[in-house]
Amino acid sequence: MSAIRPALAAFCFAFAAGPAFAQAARSSSPSIYVCVDAKGRRITSDRPIMECLDREQKQYGSGGTVQGTLPPSMTADERAAAEEKARRDTEDRQRVAETRRRDRLLVNRYPDEASHERERAASLQRLDDAIASGERRLLDLQRQREDLLAQQQASATDVIKAQRIKRALSQNEESDGASRRLLEAQRDERQRIATRFDEERERLKVLWAQQVRPAKAAAPRS
């Protein structure tokens, strides 16, 4: 909000309807302005008071005598509308500036399509390797589970061994569940990374083209 307030103040003063404000701002004689704002605060200033644009302000001379009053320059609704417009305008400028900043960072990181494609391939390959490792882990757990089930059938009369196999099967089930959740997260991450690179490539095509056009225009004629 701190970045919005200066623009908001400038906007509201620029569009204040009352000519008395402009005349007061041009006056060379020292004056003190006093008002009570919408929150009940008594405000004193050496210039027309921004917080009281929608209400009357007393103007005092250097001797404390009342020189006059400044009528409201904006109604409460007009002031709220002006503040809202100034806020939207400031946010729009901030969004444009942030988009330009991101574009500069993007094109500096990937000056051409080959550099972008190399990083895309490397990032996806790391995830593909992790996914393949997770799939092998699931196959190992499946083989372990099948072996434990076979042992369980063969040792139905051995109570101690049967309990040990039961615990092993429980651990196998927990490991299988954790491995499947991890594998699902890795696949989701791969999709997210692939989508990000696809979106970056589309934006970079525009930025690369913008760089090429000025270069062609600046090339000397033969």
Secondary structure, DSSP 8 states (H G I E B T S, - for coil): -TTHHHHHHHHHHHT---HHHHHHHH--S--EEEEE-TTS-EEEESS--GGGTTS-EEEE-TTS-EEEEE--SS-HHHHHHHHHHHHHHHHHHHHHHHHHHHHHHHHHH-SSHHHHHHHHHHHHHHHHHHHHHHHHHHHHHHHHHHHHHHHHHHTTT-HHHHHHHHHHHHHHHHHHHHHHHHHHHHHHHHHHHHHHHHHHHHHHHHHHHHHHHHHHHHS---
